[in-house]
């Protein structure tokens, strides 16, 4: 199924009519369904959550004002070279193919804390807010950025990164990845980039003998040799 500006509105209207008022909280790609966004299209979700249980290929489109993204187990979201604007939580229990695209978290729909969960590899990832939002990252090594990681707050309202648990949340950086940071506070439980390797252990020094020690050892060896020779003569 391909959807454009009007097709998207029709699809949402049909979905809402068929599933009742609760569907207003999300735009769902149901299990078994496959949707493809035409390259160059612009899709506005009007701050509802994108819920992917089937397959959604965003190709080279722009997805605006997603109130959140939920990729269910078995769901498949292909980012292609798209730009995805998200203003709420990101949960990935399925498959997200980052491609060469970008995912941007911003203030377009909300200003409260944003939680990222699940294992996700991003190409370009932007965490941006002018309201001092907190971004909660999953504990462990679950987030990877292969392109550019942008952390952008505002003067007097820096964004804050923190771990979802007591352990460290590691944002892995792929080869050639870069970090652009402005007005951002990275908490002590968040590690940007690989955990630095432990310093090499210093080899234990081997005691050596001084010149006098060597001389004394030589005399002792000679004395023992002489003593042994006298015993044999006796």
C-alpha positions as CSV (number, residue, x, y, z in Angstrom):
1,X,0.0,0.0,0.0
2,X,1.4,3.4,-1.0
3,X,0.1,6.5,0.7
4,X,0.5,10.2,-0.1
5,X,-0.9,13.3,1.6
6,X,-4.5,12.5,0.9
7,X,-4.1,8.8,1.0
8,X,-2.6,9.0,4.4
9,X,-5.5,11.0,5.7
10,X,-7.9,8.5,4.2
11,X,-6.0,5.6,5.7
12,X,-6.1,7.2,9.2
13,X,-9.8,8.0,8.9
14,X,-10.6,4.5,7.8
15,X,-8.5,3.1,10.7
16,X,-10.2,5.3,13.2
17,X,-13.7,4.5,11.9
18,X,-13.0,0.8,12.1
19,X,-11.3,0.5,15.5
20,X,-13.1,3.2,17.5
21,X,-12.0,6.2,19.6
22,X,-8.9,4.5,21.1
23,X,-7.3,4.5,17.6
24,X,-7.0,8.3,17.9
25,X,-4.0,7.8,20.1
26,X,-2.0,6.0,17.4
27,X,-1.5,5.3,13.7
28,X,-1.1,1.5,13.3
29,X,0.5,-0.6,10.6
30,X,-1.2,-3.9,11.6
31,X,0.4,-7.3,11.5
32,X,0.5,-8.7,8.0
33,X,0.1,-5.2,6.4
34,X,2.7,-3.5,4.3
35,X,2.9,0.2,3.6
36,X,5.3,2.2,1.4
37,X,5.8,5.9,1.5
38,X,6.4,7.5,-1.9
39,X,9.9,9.0,-2.2
40,X,9.8,12.7,-1.5
41,X,6.4,12.6,0.3
42,X,5.8,14.4,3.6
43,X,3.6,12.6,6.2
44,X,2.3,14.4,9.2
45,X,1.0,12.2,12.1
46,X,-0.4,15.2,14.0
47,X,1.2,14.0,17.2
48,X,-0.2,10.5,17.4
49,X,2.0,7.5,18.0
50,X,3.3,5.4,15.1
51,X,2.7,1.7,16.0
52,X,4.3,-0.7,13.6
53,X,3.3,-4.4,13.8
54,X,3.5,-5.0,10.1
55,X,6.0,-3.5,7.6
56,X,6.5,0.2,6.9
57,X,9.0,1.5,4.3
58,X,9.6,5.2,4.6
59,X,12.0,5.3,1.6
60,X,13.0,8.9,1.0
61,X,10.0,10.5,2.8
62,X,9.7,12.9,5.7
63,X,7.7,11.8,8.7
64,X,6.7,14.7,10.9
65,X,5.1,15.1,14.4
66,X,5.1,11.5,15.5
67,X,3.9,11.4,19.1
68,X,6.1,8.4,19.6
69,X,7.3,5.3,17.8
70,X,6.5,1.7,18.8
71,X,8.0,-1.1,16.8
72,X,6.3,-4.3,18.0
73,X,7.9,-7.7,18.0
74,X,7.7,-8.9,14.4
75,X,7.3,-5.3,13.1
76,X,9.6,-3.9,10.5
77,X,10.3,-0.1,10.0
78,X,12.6,0.7,7.1
79,X,14.0,4.1,7.5
80,X,15.6,4.3,4.0
81,X,16.9,7.8,3.6
82,X,13.9,9.4,5.4
83,X,13.8,11.9,8.2
84,X,11.7,10.9,11.1
85,X,10.6,13.6,13.6
86,X,9.6,12.1,17.0
87,X,8.4,14.0,20.1
88,X,7.7,11.1,22.4
89,X,9.1,7.7,23.4
90,X,10.9,5.3,21.1
91,X,10.4,1.6,21.8
92,X,11.9,-1.1,19.5
93,X,11.1,-4.7,20.0
94,X,11.1,-5.5,16.3
95,X,13.4,-4.4,13.4
96,X,14.5,-0.9,12.5
97,X,16.6,-0.5,9.4
98,X,18.3,2.9,9.7
99,X,19.6,3.1,6.2
100,X,21.0,6.5,5.5
101,X,18.3,8.4,7.2
102,X,17.9,10.5,10.3
103,X,15.8,10.3,13.5
104,X,15.2,13.6,15.2
105,X,13.7,13.9,18.7
106,X,12.3,17.4,19.3
107,X,9.6,19.5,21.0
108,X,7.0,19.5,18.2
109,X,4.3,17.7,20.3
110,X,5.5,17.5,23.9
111,X,8.1,18.7,26.3
112,X,8.3,15.9,28.9
113,X,11.0,13.3,29.3
114,X,11.6,11.0,26.4
115,X,12.5,7.3,26.9
116,X,14.3,5.2,24.4
117,X,14.1,1.4,24.9
118,X,15.1,-1.7,23.0
119,X,18.2,-2.3,20.8
120,X,18.4,0.2,18.0
121,X,21.1,1.1,15.4
122,X,20.6,4.7,14.1
123,X,22.4,6.4,11.2
124,X,22.0,10.0,12.3
125,X,20.4,10.6,15.7
126,X,19.4,14.0,17.1
127,X,18.3,14.7,20.6
128,X,17.1,18.3,20.6
129,X,15.0,20.4,22.9
130,X,14.7,24.1,23.8
131,X,12.8,23.3,27.0
132,X,15.4,21.3,28.9
133,X,14.0,17.8,28.3
134,X,15.5,14.7,29.8
135,X,16.4,11.8,27.5
136,X,16.4,8.4,29.2
137,X,18.6,5.9,27.4
138,X,18.4,2.1,27.9
139,X,20.9,0.6,30.3
140,X,23.6,-1.4,28.6
141,X,25.0,-1.1,25.1
142,X,21.7,-0.9,23.2
143,X,22.1,2.3,21.2
144,X,24.5,2.6,18.2
145,X,25.0,5.7,16.0
146,X,26.8,5.2,12.7
147,X,26.6,8.7,11.4
148,X,26.2,11.9,13.5
149,X,25.0,12.1,17.1
150,X,23.7,15.6,17.8
151,X,22.9,16.6,21.4
152,X,21.3,20.1,21.3
153,X,19.8,22.0,24.1
154,X,19.2,25.8,24.5
155,X,21.2,28.3,26.6
156,X,19.9,28.1,30.1
157,X,17.8,25.0,29.2
158,X,20.3,22.2,28.5
159,X,19.1,18.7,27.6
160,X,20.0,15.9,30.1
161,X,21.0,12.4,29.2
162,X,20.5,9.7,31.9
163,X,20.4,5.9,32.1
164,X,17.1,4.0,32.6
165,X,18.7,2.0,35.4
166,X,21.5,1.9,37.9
167,X,24.0,0.7,35.3
168,X,25.7,2.6,32.5
169,X,23.9,3.4,29.3
170,X,26.4,3.2,26.5
171,X,25.9,5.0,23.1
172,X,28.1,3.1,20.8
173,X,29.7,5.1,17.9
174,X,30.3,3.3,14.6
175,X,33.5,3.8,12.6
176,X,33.6,7.4,11.4
177,X,30.7,8.5,13.6
178,X,30.9,12.0,15.1
179,X,29.3,13.8,18.0
180,X,28.0,17.4,17.9
181,X,27.1,18.7,21.4
182,X,25.7,22.0,22.5
183,X,24.0,22.8,25.8
184,X,23.8,19.2,26.8
185,X,24.5,17.5,30.1
186,X,25.6,13.9,29.9
187,X,25.0,12.2,33.3
188,X,27.6,10.1,35.0
189,X,25.6,6.9,34.1
190,X,25.8,7.6,30.3
191,X,28.9,6.8,28.2
192,X,29.2,8.3,24.7
193,X,31.4,6.1,22.6
194,X,33.0,2.8,23.5
195,X,34.0,2.1,27.1
196,X,37.7,2.9,27.3
197,X,40.0,-0.1,27.6
198,X,41.6,-0.8,30.9
199,X,45.2,0.5,31.1
200,X,47.9,-2.1,30.4
201,X,49.2,-3.7,33.6
202,X,52.8,-2.7,34.5
203,X,55.1,-5.7,34.5
204,X,56.7,-6.5,37.8
205,X,60.3,-5.5,38.0
206,X,62.9,-8.2,38.3
207,X,65.5,-7.6,41.0
208,X,69.0,-7.2,39.6
209,X,72.4,-7.4,41.4
210,X,74.8,-4.5,41.7
211,X,78.4,-4.8,40.7
212,X,79.5,-5.6,44.3
213,X,76.7,-8.1,44.5
214,X,78.0,-9.9,41.4
215,X,81.5,-9.9,42.7
216,X,80.3,-11.4,46.0
217,X,78.3,-14.0,44.2
218,X,81.4,-14.9,42.2
219,X,83.6,-15.3,45.3
220,X,80.9,-17.5,46.9
221,X,80.7,-19.7,43.9
222,X,84.5,-20.0,43.8
223,X,84.6,-20.9,47.5
224,X,82.0,-23.6,47.1
225,X,83.9,-25.0,44.1
226,X,87.2,-25.1,46.0
227,X,85.4,-26.8,49.0
228,X,84.0,-29.4,46.7
229,X,87.4,-30.1,45.1
230,X,89.1,-30.6,48.6
231,X,86.4,-33.1,49.5
232,X,87.0,-35.1,46.4
233,X,90.8,-35.1,47.1
234,X,90.2,-36.3,50.6
